[in-house]
């Protein structure tokens, strides 16, 4: 699969609540996951997965409203002085499918998923898959609740309106979580949860 040329930016920002410490930075490297090419939807989308270096974790996939190479960075995180008794980050407990493209007629089968976080943690961005099986992402991070804050969504990135898919989906920019997106299984204004890192870590808002 194609990977966008780029590198991790080293402008690391620290979020500390005593010890341990959450590190946040960006990556501009991606792996292609899915596109709705051929679906007949009125809008286009491609889903990319951020490529994080060893020791870093993603908080969601990157969705772009066309079929070209990704143009923005994505937030990635790491931890210093992890406390095994109360980790800053945790793996998802499971994955909840928000949508799949069955009957869309697209060139690729794909689905959108939301991470179900363990108790005491929250997931930020959604992810995509090629095919309908749940994602297997060893470096997806759910964030401990004392290090997140309520967030909001921005502009619509894509909806599958106009396709013949059985299910409906809309993807929205997740404000202040660079590169991540939120998903909702209809075309209504977004009403679901939205979270960001506490302390106002900078990211795109629109």
C-alpha positions as CSV (number, residue, x, y, z in Angstrom):
1,X,0.0,0.0,0.0
2,X,1.2,3.5,-0.7
3,X,2.8,5.5,2.1
4,X,3.1,9.3,1.9
5,X,6.6,10.5,2.3
6,X,7.2,12.5,5.4
7,X,8.6,12.4,8.9
8,X,7.5,12.8,12.5
9,X,7.8,16.4,13.6
10,X,9.7,16.7,16.8
11,X,7.9,19.8,18.3
12,X,6.8,17.7,21.3
13,X,4.4,19.2,23.9
14,X,4.1,17.7,27.3
15,X,0.9,17.2,29.3
16,X,1.7,16.3,32.8
17,X,-0.5,15.4,35.7
18,X,2.3,14.5,38.1
19,X,4.0,11.5,36.6
20,X,3.8,9.9,34.2
21,X,3.7,12.4,31.3
22,X,1.9,12.3,28.0
23,X,3.9,13.4,25.0
24,X,2.1,14.7,21.9
25,X,3.4,15.5,18.4
26,X,2.5,15.0,14.7
27,X,3.3,12.7,11.9
28,X,2.9,13.3,8.1
29,X,3.5,9.6,7.2
30,X,0.5,7.5,6.3
31,X,-0.7,4.1,4.9
32,X,-3.7,3.9,2.6
33,X,-6.6,2.1,4.2
34,X,-9.8,2.7,2.1
35,X,-11.5,4.9,-0.5
36,X,-15.1,5.1,-1.7
37,X,-13.9,5.2,-5.4
38,X,-16.7,4.0,-7.6
39,X,-19.4,4.2,-4.9
40,X,-21.4,6.9,-6.6
41,X,-21.5,9.1,-3.5
42,X,-21.8,12.8,-4.1
43,X,-18.6,13.4,-2.2
44,X,-15.2,11.5,-2.3
45,X,-13.1,10.2,0.6
46,X,-9.9,8.4,1.3
47,X,-9.0,7.0,4.7
48,X,-5.3,6.9,5.7
49,X,-3.6,5.5,8.8
50,X,-0.9,7.6,10.4
51,X,2.4,5.9,10.7
52,X,3.9,6.4,14.1
53,X,7.5,5.6,15.1
54,X,8.3,3.1,17.8
55,X,6.9,4.1,21.1
56,X,4.2,6.3,19.7
57,X,0.5,5.7,19.3
58,X,-2.2,6.9,17.0
59,X,-5.5,8.4,18.2
60,X,-7.5,7.8,15.0
61,X,-7.2,7.6,11.2
62,X,-7.1,10.5,8.8
63,X,-9.9,11.1,6.4
64,X,-9.6,13.4,3.3
65,X,-12.4,14.5,1.0
66,X,-10.7,13.4,-2.3
67,X,-8.6,10.6,-3.8
68,X,-5.2,12.4,-3.6
69,X,-2.3,12.1,-1.2
70,X,-2.8,13.3,2.3
71,X,-2.0,17.0,2.8
72,X,-2.2,17.4,6.6
73,X,-0.5,16.0,9.7
74,X,-2.0,13.7,12.4
75,X,-1.6,13.8,16.1
76,X,0.3,10.9,17.7
77,X,1.1,10.4,21.4
78,X,3.6,8.7,23.6
79,X,4.2,8.3,27.4
80,X,7.2,8.9,29.6
81,X,7.4,7.1,33.0
82,X,4.3,5.0,32.4
83,X,2.6,3.8,35.6
84,X,1.6,0.1,35.1
85,X,-0.9,0.5,37.9
86,X,-2.7,3.4,36.2
87,X,-1.5,3.7,32.6
88,X,-1.9,7.0,30.8
89,X,-2.9,5.1,27.6
90,X,-4.8,1.9,27.1
91,X,-5.8,-0.3,24.2
92,X,-9.5,-0.3,23.1
93,X,-11.7,-2.8,24.9
94,X,-13.4,-3.5,21.6
95,X,-14.5,-1.9,18.3
96,X,-18.0,-0.7,17.4
97,X,-18.8,-0.6,13.7
98,X,-20.4,2.7,12.8
99,X,-20.9,1.9,9.1
100,X,-20.0,-0.4,6.2
101,X,-20.3,0.2,2.5
102,X,-22.3,-3.0,1.7
103,X,-24.3,-2.5,-1.6
104,X,-22.5,0.8,-2.4
105,X,-21.0,-0.6,-5.6
106,X,-17.6,0.9,-4.7
107,X,-14.4,-0.5,-5.9
108,X,-13.4,-1.4,-2.3
109,X,-15.3,-2.9,0.6
110,X,-14.8,-0.9,3.7
111,X,-16.1,0.1,7.1
112,X,-15.8,2.8,9.8
113,X,-15.2,2.0,13.4
114,X,-15.3,3.7,16.8
115,X,-12.9,2.4,19.6
116,X,-14.8,1.4,22.7
117,X,-12.5,2.6,25.5
118,X,-11.9,0.7,28.8
119,X,-13.5,2.3,32.0
120,X,-11.6,5.4,32.9
121,X,-10.4,6.1,29.4
122,X,-11.8,7.7,26.2
123,X,-11.2,7.3,22.5
124,X,-10.6,10.3,20.3
125,X,-10.8,9.5,16.6
126,X,-12.5,6.9,14.5
127,X,-10.8,4.5,12.1
128,X,-11.5,2.7,8.8
129,X,-10.9,-0.8,7.5
130,X,-10.5,-2.4,4.1
131,X,-13.2,-5.0,4.4
132,X,-15.7,-5.6,7.2
133,X,-13.6,-7.3,9.9
134,X,-12.8,-5.3,13.1
135,X,-9.6,-3.4,13.0
136,X,-6.4,-4.8,14.4
137,X,-4.4,-1.8,15.5
138,X,-1.7,-2.5,18.1
139,X,-0.8,1.1,18.5
140,X,-4.2,2.8,18.9
141,X,-4.3,4.7,22.2
142,X,-7.3,5.4,24.4
143,X,-6.4,8.3,26.7
144,X,-6.9,8.4,30.5
145,X,-9.9,10.6,31.3
146,X,-8.0,13.1,33.5
147,X,-5.9,14.0,30.4
148,X,-8.8,14.7,28.1
149,X,-11.5,17.4,27.8
150,X,-14.8,17.7,26.0
151,X,-14.3,18.7,22.4
152,X,-16.3,19.5,19.3
153,X,-16.5,18.7,15.6
154,X,-15.9,21.0,12.7
155,X,-16.7,20.8,9.0
156,X,-18.2,17.8,7.3
157,X,-15.4,15.8,5.5
158,X,-17.6,13.3,3.7
159,X,-20.9,11.6,3.6
160,X,-22.0,8.6,1.5
161,X,-25.1,10.4,0.4
162,X,-25.7,9.5,-3.3
163,X,-24.3,6.0,-3.0
164,X,-26.4,2.9,-2.9
165,X,-25.0,1.7,0.4
166,X,-27.5,0.2,2.8
167,X,-26.2,2.3,5.7
168,X,-25.6,6.0,6.0
169,X,-22.5,7.8,7.3
170,X,-21.1,11.3,7.8
171,X,-17.5,12.0,8.8
172,X,-16.6,15.3,10.6
173,X,-13.3,17.0,11.5
174,X,-12.5,16.5,15.1
175,X,-11.6,20.0,16.4
176,X,-8.2,20.3,18.2
177,X,-7.3,16.7,17.4
178,X,-5.1,17.2,14.3
179,X,-6.0,14.8,11.5
180,X,-8.7,12.8,13.4
181,X,-12.3,12.5,12.5
182,X,-15.7,11.7,14.2
183,X,-18.3,9.5,12.5
184,X,-22.1,9.4,12.8
185,X,-24.4,6.9,11.1
186,X,-26.8,9.4,9.5
187,X,-26.7,12.7,7.7
188,X,-27.9,14.8,10.7
189,X,-25.8,17.4,12.5
190,X,-23.3,15.7,14.7
191,X,-24.7,14.8,18.2
192,X,-22.2,12.2,19.4
193,X,-19.3,12.5,21.8
194,X,-16.2,14.5,21.0
195,X,-13.0,14.7,23.1
196,X,-9.6,16.4,22.9
197,X,-6.5,16.4,24.9
198,X,-6.7,18.6,28.0
199,X,-4.9,21.9,28.0
200,X,-5.8,23.0,24.5
201,X,-3.2,21.1,22.5
202,X,-3.2,22.9,19.1
203,X,-4.9,21.3,16.1
204,X,-7.0,22.2,13.1
205,X,-10.5,23.6,13.9
206,X,-12.9,24.5,11.2
